[in-house]
């Protein structure tokens, strides 16, 4: 069983509230947009994929798993979620070489039920594709990428796709007895949303490598 839950926590996310009307000073033409934001914080909608992986004795160096992905309406604020239950398919497909690992992780989900009274929120009909590659270098260094392409079928034209490319450099070190992977990189969005879509993101990621909680297979060998 493979899972990669997404638990989004937002701190001061700017949420547009609409337009206040034309600015009094023509030189401040963007003031009616830029000053009209609220800043929301809290928990977003949790996504939980559950995939059954093909055993290594059949797959060899290939990584292959399939299953369902769930989206739960856990957002603590309407601006941070969609107030809907959603369900769809998820898959992971990859290959592990001697010094590298690469693959794709697509999912797609649709609305299966409402959790709120907001009739203005479009029905969930969206998906994403994480594509990843990691190459191991001497002395525990790594280079690679793992950006996520997103698609929202219900979004207006010009806001449906977000297509980024990325490159990072990482190194695994020890903090006490715990191995910790540190990555620094940048993500450039080739296709971005017309409305508030970003063009470049700087990334700094710290990942502690924890021992497996389950030491042996629950079923089978």
N, C-alpha and C positions, 0 to 999 in steps of 0.2 A: 504494500500500500504506500503510495506517494501522495503527500499533500503539501500545499504551499499557500497557507491562509494569508489573506491580505486584511490587515486591521488598520485602516487609515485614521490617524489622529491629527487634527488640524489646529494650528495656533495662529489666530488672527488672520484667517483667510479673507481677502477682500471680496465681497459679494456685491455686484452692481444692483442698485435699487431702482434704476430707471433714469430718466432725464428730468432736470429741474426747469428746463426751458432755455431760451437763448441767453447768453451771457450779456451783462451790461456793457462790458468793454470788449470791442471786437478783437483786440489783441490777445484776449484770454478765451479764445474760441473753444478750448478744450475743458474749461472749468466746469461746464454743465455736466460733463461726464466724469472727470477725474475726481471731483470733490463729492460725488454722490455714491459713496460706497459705505456699506457697513462691514465691520470686521468680526467674523464669526469664529468661534473656537469650539472644539468638541470632537466627538467620535463620529466617523462616517459610516457608510454601509459596509459591513464585513462580507468578503467573498471567501468561500471555502470550496476548493477543488478536492475531489477524492478519486484517485486513479489507482487501478490495479495494474501492477507492473508485470511484464513477461519475465519469468525466472531466468537467471543468468545462464543456466545450463542449456536453455533453448535460444536465448538472445545473443550469447557471446558478449562481444564488446558493444552491442547495440543497446540502447535504452528505449523502451517502448511501453507506454501505459495509456489507458483510457478510462473514462468514468464520467460522472456528473460534476457540475460546478453549481453551487448555490450562492445566491446573493440575499442577505438578510437585511431588513429595514431597521438597522440599529442606530442610525444617525440621531444624535441628540438635538439637532436643529434641522428644520426643513431645508435650509440653504445648503446643508452639507450632505444630503441624501436624496433619494427618489421616492421614499414612502411606498415601496413595492417589494414584494417577494418575486424572485426571479430564479430561473433554472435553465440549464443547457448542458451541452457536451464540452468536455475538455480532453486534451491529448498532450502527451509529451513524446517527442521523437528525437533521439540524439545518438552520438557515437563517441566512444572514448578510445583515443589512441594512446601511445606510450607517454606523450608529454602534453596532450591537448584533449579538450572536451568541447563539443559543439552540438547545437541542436535547436529545436523550435518548441514553443509551448503555447499553442493556440487555444482559445476558448470563445464561446459565444453563448449568450443567454437571453431569454425572453421573459416578459412579465407572466406570472402565474397567479398573482393575487395582489390586492391593494391592502395597505396598512394604515392609510390616512384618508383624509377628506379632500385633499388638494386635487381637483379635477383638471388643473392647468398643466400638471406634469405629464409629458408624453409617456406612453407605455414603453417600458424597457425593451429595446431591440438593438443590442450592441455587443461588441466583442473586442478582443485584443489578441495580439501575437507578440510574445516575447521571443526574440532570437538571440542566441548566446554563443560565445566562443571564448575559451580561456586557454592560453598557452603557458606552460610552466617553464621558467628560466632557472639557471643556476642560483644557488643561495636563497631559495624560497621566494624569488620574484615572479610576477606574472604580468602578462599583457592580455587584453581582450576587450570584449564589449558585451553588453546585455540590455539594449534598449527595448522599449515596448511600443509597438504600433497599435493605435486604437482606432476604432470605427464605431460611429453612432448613427444608425440608420434614421432615427427620428430627428436628428439635428438639422437645422437649416442648411441650404446649399452653401458651401464654403466653410462649414464647421464640422463636417462629417469625419474627416480624416486627420490624424496626427501621425506623421511618419518621421521618426528621428534616426540619426546615425550617431555612433558613440565610440569613444576609445578611452580606456583606462589603463593605469599602471598600478600594480599592487604588490604587497610584500606581506608574508606571514611571519610574525614575531611571537615571542612568548612574554606574557605578562604574568609573572608568578609561574603557576603550572598550567595556565590556560593558553593555548595557541590563539592568536588574534590576527585576523586578516584585515589589512588597511588598504583601501583603494582610493586613488585620486584620479579624476577624469573629467571629461566634458562631453556634453550631448548637444548636437546641432540638429534642429528640427527642419528637415527639408520641406515637408508639407505641414503647415501649421493652420490652426483655426483662424478665420478672419476676425472673430470676436475674442479679444483678450488672449490670443494664442501667443505663447512665448517662442523666441527664436533660438536662445542658447541657455543651457543650464550647466552650472558647475556642480560636480558631485564629489562628496567626501564621505566615504562609507567605512564604518568599523563593524566587523563581524566576528564575534567570539565563536570559536569552534568547540561546541559542547559534546561530551560523550553521548552516545546513543542510549536512550532510555530503555530500549528493547534490544537485548543482546543477541537473541536468536529468533528465527521465524516463528510466528504464532501458529501457522498452519504449514504442514509439509516440511521439507528439508531445506 
